Amino acid sequence: MADSAMRSGGGPERAPGQVLAGLVDALDGVLSCSREVIVLAVATFAAGGHLLLEDVPGVGKTTLARAMGLAIGGEVHRIQFTPDMLPGDLTGVSVYAQATGRFEFHPGPLFANIIIADEINRANPKAQSAMLEAMGEGQISVDGETHRLPDPYVVIATQNPIELEGTYPLPEAQLDRFMACASFGYPDAEAETGMLVSPDAAHPLAGLDRVCGPAEMAAARTAVAHVALDRRMARYIVAIADATRHREGVRYGASPRASLHLAAMARAHALMDGRPFVLADDIRAMAVPVLAHRLVLAGAGMAERARARGVVRAILEQTPVPRADDLRDAADGAFRGFLRRRTAVNGRE
């Protein structure tokens, strides 16, 4: 079957917002986690970021990561992190080829479109540091040579609470490279009961088909980047991030990269809601999963993550929301600007 027929069932190509909505619906049909977590996962991919899933074992973190890989397509590699892992086990190594008399680079498992980093905090700090360049710059440096990673590229990592035996806390620099962080929590009684009686309980992803391909996701990422962000909304993002840097009990607040990530996630949320412009509601919806895991409080551990989420929620309640008297005119203007940009892009193509 041709890729275009697979994507659209033989009909016209879907708009980026429809692609993302279809992806959410497909995942929601086979997973037992909340739809809110699924929306966050899809928005993170559409925004061009990496996702960290954290919670106790057995709640479906890896299943969601695998489901994303199956539904989106592209090359998927799953890496099980262990304490004895070395950086070369991830990046690849240069091996001397006797036939040519030269060293040849053999790519490691980080070379794929979607990386499922399972239990990433079970790896030692040296192995974890090998992920920084890949996640931050989309490339790998080995023996003085730089190798580009595939595009699109996303890391979907899972981690267990650091209080569990055999785990290492992720360094702050690595946490800052995750665009969003989601905590599953336990499913409600009805959802867990459905899991037990479902004939596909042992293989929940058996009925999941590929929903879109890398080309459609690349188009969706382009569309997200063109969603209009009014200057007032940008100031609102900066005000929220700045408030985390001066909050009592917070040692280190959100970085400028966090502000950029919040803007990107707000754009993705707006597109998934069918709008070509960002509203304050988009920013508020994404603020906790984007900011909370980056805050360093006066303490450590997963319990502090819950406190960090509370800090961000309190800041949202205390930061004035921008309200324009001519909000409708501003929205119409943003939409007209979006249409002009899209027309210009189509003209160049």
C-alpha positions in Angstrom: 0.0 0.0 0.0 1.3 3.4 -0.9 2.2 5.7 2.0 -0.2 8.4 0.9 -3.0 5.8 0.8 -2.1 4.6 4.2 -2.2 8.1 5.6 -5.5 9.1 4.3 -7.4 6.0 3.3 -7.2 6.9 -0.4 -8.7 10.3 0.2 -7.2 13.8 0.3 -4.3 14.4 2.6 -5.2 15.5 6.1 -4.5 18.8 7.7 -1.8 18.7 10.4 -4.4 19.3 13.2 -6.4 16.3 11.9 -3.3 14.1 11.9 -2.6 15.0 15.5 -6.2 14.4 16.5 -6.3 11.0 14.8 -3.1 10.1 16.6 -4.6 11.0 20.0 -7.8 9.0 19.2 -5.9 5.9 18.1 -3.7 5.9 21.2 -6.6 6.6 23.5 -8.4 3.5 22.0 -5.7 1.0 23.1 -4.1 2.6 26.2 -5.5 2.7 29.8 -3.7 5.9 30.8 -5.6 9.2 30.9 -6.3 11.0 27.6 -4.6 14.1 29.1 -1.3 12.2 29.2 -1.8 11.1 25.6 -2.5 14.6 24.4 0.6 15.8 26.2 2.7 13.1 24.5 1.4 13.9 21.0 1.8 17.7 21.6 5.5 17.2 22.7 6.3 15.3 19.6 4.5 17.9 17.4 6.4 20.6 19.2 9.7 19.0 18.3 10.7 18.1 21.9 11.5 15.1 24.1 9.1 13.5 26.7 9.9 12.1 30.1 7.4 9.7 31.6 7.8 9.1 35.3 6.0 7.0 37.9 6.2 3.7 39.7 6.7 0.5 37.7 3.7 -1.2 36.0 1.5 1.7 35.2 2.1 1.7 31.4 5.0 4.1 30.8 6.8 1.9 28.3 3.5 0.8 26.7 2.7 4.5 25.8 6.2 4.9 24.4 5.9 1.8 22.3 2.5 2.8 21.1 3.8 6.2 19.9 6.5 4.4 17.9 4.0 2.0 16.3 1.4 4.8 15.5 3.9 7.3 14.0 6.1 4.9 12.1 9.7 5.6 11.2 12.6 3.7 12.7 12.1 2.9 16.3 14.8 1.7 18.7 14.1 0.6 22.3 17.0 0.9 24.8 16.9 -0.8 28.2 19.2 1.2 30.4 21.3 -0.7 33.0 23.9 0.4 35.5 26.8 -1.2 33.5 26.0 0.7 30.3 28.8 2.7 28.6 28.4 5.8 26.4 29.6 3.8 23.4 26.7 1.4 23.9 24.4 4.3 23.0 26.4 6.4 20.5 28.2 3.7 18.6 31.9 3.1 18.2 34.7 3.4 15.5 36.1 0.0 14.6 39.3 -0.7 12.7 38.5 -2.4 9.4 41.5 -4.4 8.3 40.3 -4.6 4.7 40.4 -0.8 4.2 43.0 0.0 6.8 40.7 2.7 8.3 38.4 3.1 11.3 34.8 2.8 10.4 31.9 4.2 12.5 29.2 1.8 13.6 26.1 3.7 14.7 24.6 2.9 18.0 20.9 2.6 19.0 20.5 6.4 19.3 20.3 6.5 15.5 16.6 6.3 14.9 13.6 8.5 14.5 12.0 7.5 17.9 14.2 6.4 20.8 12.4 4.6 23.6 14.8 5.0 26.6 13.4 2.6 29.1 14.2 3.2 32.8 16.7 5.9 31.8 17.6 6.6 35.4 19.0 3.1 35.9 22.0 4.1 33.8 25.1 5.5 35.5 25.9 9.3 35.1 28.5 8.6 32.4 26.0 6.8 30.2 23.3 9.5 30.9 25.7 12.2 29.8 25.9 10.6 26.3 22.3 11.6 25.8 22.9 15.3 26.2 24.3 16.1 22.8 21.8 13.9 21.0 18.8 15.5 22.8 20.1 19.0 22.6 21.6 19.3 19.2 20.4 16.3 17.2 23.9 14.9 16.6 26.5 12.6 18.0 30.3 13.2 18.3 32.6 10.2 18.4 36.4 10.3 18.1 36.3 13.9 16.9 33.7 13.3 14.2 30.1 14.6 14.2 27.3 12.4 13.0 23.8 13.9 12.4 20.8 12.0 13.8 17.7 11.3 11.7 14.9 13.9 11.4 12.4 13.9 13.0 14.1 12.8 16.2 12.5 12.3 19.6 13.4 10.6 22.8 10.6 9.1 24.9 12.1 8.2 28.2 10.7 6.4 31.2 12.0 6.6 34.8 11.0 5.1 38.1 11.1 7.0 41.4 14.7 7.6 42.4 13.9 6.2 45.9 13.7 2.7 44.3 16.8 0.5 44.5 19.3 0.8 41.6 18.3 4.2 40.2 20.3 7.4 39.7 18.8 10.9 39.7 19.0 12.5 36.2 21.3 15.5 36.2 19.5 18.9 35.9 21.1 19.6 32.5 19.5 16.5 31.1 16.1 17.2 32.8 16.1 20.6 31.1 16.4 19.0 27.7 13.0 17.2 28.2 10.4 19.5 26.8 7.7 18.0 29.0 7.3 15.5 31.9 4.2 13.5 32.6 3.3 11.4 35.7 0.8 8.6 35.1 -0.7 7.9 38.4 -2.7 4.7 38.9 -5.7 4.1 36.6 -9.2 4.6 38.0 -11.1 1.4 39.1 -13.2 1.3 35.9 -10.2 1.5 33.6 -8.3 -1.1 35.6 -11.3 -3.4 35.5 -11.5 -3.0 31.8 -7.9 -4.1 31.5 -8.6 -7.3 33.4 -11.5 -8.4 31.3 -10.2 -7.3 27.9 -9.3 -10.1 25.5 -6.2 -8.1 24.5 -5.0 -7.4 28.0 -1.7 -9.3 27.4 -1.1 -7.5 24.1 -2.8 -4.1 24.3 -1.1 -2.8 21.2 -2.1 -5.7 18.9 -5.0 -3.7 17.4 -3.0 -0.5 16.9 -2.2 0.4 13.3 0.1 3.0 11.9 -1.7 6.4 11.9 0.8 8.6 10.2 4.3 8.7 8.9 7.5 10.8 9.5 6.5 13.0 6.5 3.1 13.9 8.1 4.7 14.5 11.5 7.3 16.8 9.9 4.5 18.7 8.3 2.7 18.9 11.6 5.9 20.3 13.2 6.1 22.9 10.5 2.5 23.9 11.2 3.1 24.2 14.9 6.1 26.5 14.3 3.8 28.8 12.3 1.1 29.1 15.0 1.0 32.8 15.9 2.3 33.8 19.4 1.2 37.4 20.3 3.7 39.5 22.2 1.3 39.7 25.1 1.3 35.9 25.3 5.1 35.9 25.1 5.3 38.3 28.0 2.9 36.0 30.0 5.3 33.1 29.5 8.3 35.1 30.6 6.4 36.3 33.7 5.6 32.7 34.7 9.2 31.6 34.1 10.6 34.6 36.0 8.3 33.9 38.9 9.8 30.5 39.4 13.3 32.1 39.7 12.3 34.2 42.7 9.9 31.8 44.5 10.7 31.0 48.1 11.9 27.4 48.5 13.1 27.2 44.9 16.9 27.0 44.5 16.9 27.1 40.7 14.0 28.2 38.6 13.0 27.6 35.0 15.7 28.3 32.4 15.3 30.4 29.2 15.1 27.0 27.4 12.0 26.3 29.5 10.4 29.5 28.2 11.1 28.4 24.6 9.7 25.0 25.3 6.6 26.4 26.9 6.0 28.6 23.9 6.4 25.6 21.5 4.0 23.4 23.6 1.5 26.2 23.7 1.6 26.4 19.9 1.1 22.7 19.6 -1.8 22.8 22.0 -3.4 25.6 20.0 -3.0 23.7 16.8 -4.5 20.5 18.3 -7.4 22.7 19.4 -8.0 23.9 15.9 -6.5 27.4 16.3 -3.6 29.2 14.4 -2.9 31.4 17.4 -2.0 30.9 21.1 -4.3 31.9 23.9 -3.5 32.1 27.7 -5.4 28.8 28.1 -2.9 27.0 26.0 0.0 28.3 28.1 -1.8 27.4 31.4 -2.6 23.9 30.1 1.1 23.2 29.3 2.9 25.2 32.1 3.0 22.4 34.8 4.3 19.5 32.6 6.8 21.8 30.9 8.2 23.7 34.0 7.8 21.5 37.1 10.5 18.9 36.4 13.1 21.7 35.8 12.7 23.3 39.2 15.3 22.5 41.9 13.7 22.8 45.3 15.3 22.7 48.7 15.2 18.9 48.7 15.4 15.9 46.4 13.4 13.0 45.1 10.1 12.3 43.5 8.2 13.8 46.4 9.8 17.1 45.5 8.4 16.8 42.0 4.9 16.9 43.4 5.9 20.0 45.4 7.3 21.6 42.2 4.0 21.0 40.4 2.3 22.8 43.2 4.7 25.7 42.9 3.9 26.1 39.2 0.1 25.9 39.8 0.4 28.6 42.5 2.4 30.8 40.2 -0.3 30.4 37.5 -3.0 31.5 39.9 -0.9 34.6 41.0 0.3 35.7 37.6 -2.1 38.1 35.8 -3.6 36.7 32.6 -3.3 39.0 29.6 -6.8 40.2 28.6 -7.2 42.3 25.5 -10.4 44.4 25.0 -10.2 43.7 21.3 -9.3 40.0 21.7 -11.5 39.1 18.7 -9.7 41.6 16.5 -6.3 40.4 17.7 -7.3 36.8 17.0 -8.6 37.7 13.5 -5.3 39.6 12.8 -3.3 36.5 13.9 -5.3 34.3 11.7 -4.8 36.6 8.7 -1.1 36.6 9.4 -1.1 32.8 9.5 -2.9 32.7 6.1 -0.4 35.1 4.6 2.6 33.0 5.8 1.0 29.8 4.5 0.3 31.4 1.1 3.9 32.6 0.9 5.3 29.2 1.8 3.0 27.5 -0.8 4.1 30.0 -3.4 7.8 29.2 -2.8 7.1 25.5 -3.1 
